[in-house]
Amino acid sequence: MRALKVAFTTLGCRMNQFETSALEEDFFKKGYKITNFEDVADIYVVNTCTVTNDADRTSRKVIRQAKKRNPNAVVVATGCYAQVSPEELAKMEEIDIVIGNSHKTAVLEIVENYLNEKLEDKVFIENIFRENDFKTFEISTFFEGTRPILKVQEGCNSFCSFCIIPFARGKVRSGKIQQIVNQIKILVDRGYKEIVLTGTQLSQYGYDHKEGKLIDLLKEITKIENLYLVRLSSMGIGELDEYTIDFLTDNQKIAPHFHLSIQSVDDRILKDMKRDYTVKEYIQKVNRILSRRPETAIGTDIITGFPTEDKQSFNNSVKTIKEIPFAYIHVFTYSPRENTSALKLKNVVSDIEKKERTKIMMEISKQKSIEFRNRFLNKPMDFLIISERDGKKVGLSPNYIHAYIDTGENLNSVVKAKLNYVGSDREDNTAEVI
């Protein structure tokens, strides 16, 4: 009997990427053949995102493409969209099974029961807020490139007025410190040099247990021998006190690259968004980071067109954001989300105005990125070789600068190189070995 082909695709965040890699390994260990999502497969698993309306549309588009590619395939929708809107997805004729985040670790079991005609239901979901334990997968070696992603936390307790994610991921649940340390030791022993820690809201790690907070976890991780670098995914500025900031900037094993979402650079809008900081507090913490470790890349998220964002609020954001030394900005156009309190706010922003504001912010992001990378022209830096494109290796610096490097070094090697060209695109740079 031939091995069934299964194809996966991931939309959204790094945590989804980690979970997809783990699902791939689950199926691989049971004898399935992992194939590219663009190939004709027997099973398609779409790990969906629901952070915006665009994410929902993209998820539906990808699902339809899979069924069109092979009308006889089993198409599975899992992830955040599946958790938040299971009935909506279940109505799609292209979908055979809907599996929420509450059942994501059981995807293989559910699919095999379907194949063996042992399923009576199409939708598998439970109330995510009833989840009290941190559920994750065994370490996966199905990683793109050379940087394993490790989920150490899930859920968020903040409930910002625009955000659907707590309804998709639930309340904060965190992994145990020693278990995480043991997993990283295994990865380091396998030769991986950089580990990426991810979570729904990484800075809320430990809010659900008494083992310690993020800083306590990092203190143990950075003791691991032969670990080159640990990189942190998105964090909230409100959870970073001075003690934590000082540790993050002092320890050379922690990448000088922090993604700190601000969402708006106007205090009135931040209050309407139910964010727990002011613009002044945000800037003070960013300045503390940069004063202690000047090479640090600070990334952020900005939402344009929030319901109460009038022209003055937007202009305030534009003026102030130009003064903050961001390395890059991820720009999102506001999307109304079910169950969020922002739905009750009077909308003062037209769709045309939203698009225009998004365009303005994206141009600012482009300029910020160029300015940041130009700071490091002709300066020696370490680059971890993470991939190969067009016959050249691609290196990544600790402060998140990508560069094409003409080197014979293997993947997962660290080379000393000098940035000699900065392109308009964030990843369009070159460096020469020194």
Phi, psi and omega in degrees: 000129183289151177287133178290142178269133178233135182236142182237149169217150186236132171246145173095219199278174179295330179295321174298321178299315178300314185291325176296317178301319180292320177296319177303315182292324176303311182292320180300318182293336179269006173099004177284153177262120180278128181230169180291147184294336179279353179275167172282118183236165176274332181223132174242129177244117181253113178270101193274164175235152179222022186294332178220169174299323178298321178297319177299313181298318180297319178301313180296321179298314181296321179297315179296321179298320181297313182293326178293324181295320176214097182301339181268358182287156171272119181253124183245128172253122177229183177095198190289320177297319179296325180288319187275324185230057184296323181294321180299316180289323182297336179285344180288124182293341180282348185259133178262324182220137174245123184233113181287171176301332180298338181240016188297326180290350181253016183303312181301313181299316181295317179297317181293325175295324177295314180298328180268013177057041180250011181254135172257337183257158175255334185247132179235106184202145172228165177300115185294336180284351175274352179285119180251342184254148176281114179252130177213185182256165170296160179306132177256144174253009178273074183249146171279132179071222190233008186243096179299139175259131182235119177281124181241352184204152177215148178092165181213137181259009189274321181053056172299149191294339183261352198257128179270347191300320176303329179284342179265330185243345177085194180280169185295128169226135186235150175285161178282141186303311184294324178295319179295315178301316180297321179296317180293322177301320178297316180296319178295319178297332178280356175105000178287137184259326181241132178244135179254119177271133181227159178190168177298314175218085190305325182290350175265012177306135175086000180293346184254357178217174187259011182286335183138169181263191184303318182298324179292322176297314183293327177300322180283320181298316185288354174277348186292125180293144177070005172282121182281312187204141169242127181250139184256139176277192190304137180228159175266137182292332183297332182271356184263100176275175184298322181298316179293316179300318180296321178293315181300325183271341180276327189273118185287349176276351177262123184301134177283065184207111183230126177264109186240101185293132175250325176073317173211152179245043176220126187297323180295318179291320177302320178295316178295329178283350184064040172275152190257036180204165173256168177300318180300315180297318179299310182297322179299318181288321176297317179296325178295317178299311185289330178289331182270332180215083191299335183281358186298137172268123176252118175253162181207172173244142175230133174255125176258148175078024173304146189312321183262010182280092177281180185297322180295318179298317179295316179298324175300316179298314181299314182298314185284322183294331177294337182270347181267128185282064177289146174275333177194161178224129171269120185256129179236137172274133183304134175237128175293132182238136177301146177077355180266147184289341179295340178298335183277350183279146177288128184274120180252006186243123178284162179297323179296318180293322177302313181297320181294319180293322177298318179299317179297315181293323180293326176292321176297318179300316180300315180294320178299318180297316179296315180300318180297312183292326178298334178299337188250010176301134176064021177249134179297135177216156171276141176230130172272124180286113188250342180194180178225130179223136176052037177081000178241151179278150176250124179252154178233124179279161177305326179265031165067039172256122177270145178205141170284133183228127177276094183214151177270001181294149181282165172304148179075013174263153176253124180239149175270124183215166182239124178295121183240359177206134177242120180267177180286329177274148186301329183257004183265074180226160174230154177218151178244141181294140179237000000 
